[in-house]
Amino acid sequence: MNTMDADATATRPRTTADARESARRFLEALQQPAVAAGAAENVLLVVSELVANALRHGGGTYTLRLIAHPDLIEVAVDDPSPQVPHMRTPDLTGATGGFGWRIVNHLTRTTTVIHRPSGGKTVSAFLAR
């Protein structure tokens, strides 16, 4: 089994671009089976959306974990907010967003939200490899 774990922890706010670069390096380092180009782009988009949500709604700090399972890539983002992501009506003017969680759910096989005993939550998204 080819399982690989990588942490990119932010104790102060980092950009979504930093998270995407960490994810890109993680995906490039995977051996067999390699991640298909289309699947890699989906992983990068989900990383962007989950980290952006953590920065915007979760208090500005996050921990990003990427885990490669034999047929899945797991993207997990911890943040200190107990608020669970939910579908919103997208704002077509671009003022308040509302697209991110919808995009994440469209691109993934499944998502989970776990409240941590120490506070906050972990949002995990599982994507085809």
Backbone torsions as a table, in degrees:
resi	resn	phi	psi	omega
1	MET	NA	136.3	179.2
2	ASN	-103.5	88.7	177.1
3	THR	-111.7	131.0	-177.6
4	MET	-136.0	139.0	-177.7
5	ASP	-124.6	138.1	176.3
6	ALA	-140.7	134.9	176.8
7	ASP	-109.9	137.6	171.6
8	ALA	-127.7	92.4	-171.6
9	THR	-94.8	135.1	177.1
10	ALA	-117.0	119.1	175.9
11	THR	-95.0	-13.1	172.5
12	ARG	-132.5	158.4	-176.1
13	PRO	-55.7	130.9	173.0
14	ARG	-119.5	164.3	-177.3
15	THR	-81.7	161.7	173.4
16	THR	-63.0	-35.0	178.5
17	ALA	-61.5	-38.1	176.6
18	ASP	-61.3	-43.3	-179.9
19	ALA	-64.9	-42.2	177.7
20	ARG	-61.8	-40.4	179.9
21	GLU	-66.0	-40.9	175.5
22	SER	-60.2	-43.1	179.5
23	ALA	-66.3	-40.3	179.0
24	ARG	-61.1	-44.9	178.1
25	ARG	-63.4	-41.2	178.2
26	PHE	-59.3	-48.8	-178.0
27	LEU	-64.9	-39.5	179.6
28	GLU	-66.1	-27.7	-178.4
29	ALA	-80.6	-13.4	-178.2
30	LEU	-68.3	139.8	176.9
31	GLN	-94.2	-144.6	-177.0
32	GLN	-74.5	135.5	-9.1
33	PRO	-79.9	138.3	177.4
34	ALA	-68.6	162.3	179.3
35	VAL	-90.7	128.6	178.5
36	ALA	-62.7	151.5	-176.8
37	ALA	-55.4	-46.6	-180.0
38	GLY	-63.5	-39.7	178.1
39	ALA	-66.3	-39.0	178.8
40	ALA	-62.5	-42.7	178.1
41	GLU	-62.2	-38.3	177.2
42	ASN	-64.1	-42.1	177.9
43	VAL	-60.7	-45.4	-179.3
44	LEU	-62.9	-38.5	178.5
45	LEU	-67.7	-42.0	178.5
46	VAL	-65.1	-41.6	175.2
47	VAL	-57.0	-47.7	179.9
48	SER	-57.5	-47.4	-176.9
49	GLU	-66.8	-45.7	-178.0
50	LEU	-67.7	-40.6	178.4
51	VAL	-68.6	-42.1	177.7
52	ALA	-59.5	-41.6	178.1
53	ASN	-64.7	-40.8	178.6
54	ALA	-63.5	-42.4	179.3
55	LEU	-67.2	-39.6	-175.6
56	ARG	-80.0	-43.5	-172.1
57	HIS	-111.2	-10.9	-171.2
58	GLY	-108.2	16.1	175.7
59	GLY	97.3	1.5	172.9
60	GLY	88.8	-2.8	175.1
61	THR	-124.9	154.7	-179.3
62	TYR	-157.5	162.9	168.2
63	THR	-124.3	128.2	178.0
64	LEU	-106.5	127.1	174.4
65	ARG	-124.3	135.1	176.8
66	LEU	-120.4	129.2	-178.1
67	ILE	-131.2	127.2	178.1
68	ALA	-96.7	118.0	173.1
69	HIS	-100.8	168.5	-176.8
70	PRO	-53.2	-38.9	-178.4
71	ASP	-125.3	6.8	-177.7
72	LEU	-137.4	155.3	166.7
73	ILE	-114.2	127.8	177.6
74	GLU	-102.6	127.0	174.4
75	VAL	-111.0	117.2	-179.3
76	ALA	-122.4	131.0	179.6
77	VAL	-126.7	121.9	174.6
78	ASP	-96.6	142.0	170.1
79	ASP	-147.9	163.4	-173.5
80	PRO	-79.0	-4.8	-177.6
81	SER	-84.3	137.6	174.8
82	PRO	-81.7	-9.4	-176.6
83	GLN	-67.6	127.4	-178.3
84	VAL	-84.7	137.8	175.3
85	PRO	-61.7	148.3	179.1
86	HIS	-148.7	157.8	177.8
87	MET	-68.4	135.0	174.7
88	ARG	-124.9	159.9	173.1
89	THR	-72.0	120.9	-178.9
90	PRO	-61.3	140.6	176.7
91	ASP	-90.6	106.4	-176.2
92	LEU	-70.3	-10.6	176.1
93	THR	-85.1	-12.7	179.5
94	GLY	86.0	2.3	-175.3
95	ALA	-73.6	-40.6	-174.1
96	THR	-123.5	6.5	176.2
97	GLY	74.8	-133.7	-178.8
98	GLY	100.8	3.6	-178.4
99	PHE	-97.1	-28.3	-168.7
100	GLY	-57.3	-54.7	-176.7
101	TRP	-65.4	-34.3	176.4
102	ARG	-63.2	-44.2	178.7
103	ILE	-63.2	-46.6	-180.0
104	VAL	-57.2	-47.4	-178.5
105	ASN	-67.8	-29.2	178.4
106	HIS	-72.2	-36.4	-174.5
107	LEU	-86.3	-15.1	-172.7
108	THR	-105.0	160.0	172.0
109	ARG	-74.0	-41.0	178.4
110	THR	-160.1	160.3	174.5
111	THR	-131.4	152.9	174.2
112	THR	-136.6	151.7	173.2
113	VAL	-128.9	123.3	-179.1
114	ILE	-121.0	126.2	174.1
115	HIS	-79.1	129.3	-179.0
116	ARG	-86.1	141.7	179.2
117	PRO	-58.3	-30.6	-179.4
118	SER	-81.1	-3.3	-178.5
119	GLY	110.9	157.3	-179.1
120	GLY	78.5	-163.1	-175.2
121	LYS	-150.0	166.5	171.0
122	THR	-122.2	124.3	173.9
123	VAL	-104.7	122.1	-180.0
124	SER	-118.2	139.8	177.1
125	ALA	-127.4	135.6	-177.6
126	PHE	-115.2	120.2	-176.3
127	LEU	-117.8	149.7	175.0
128	ALA	-60.2	142.5	-179.2
129	ARG	-86.8	NA	NA
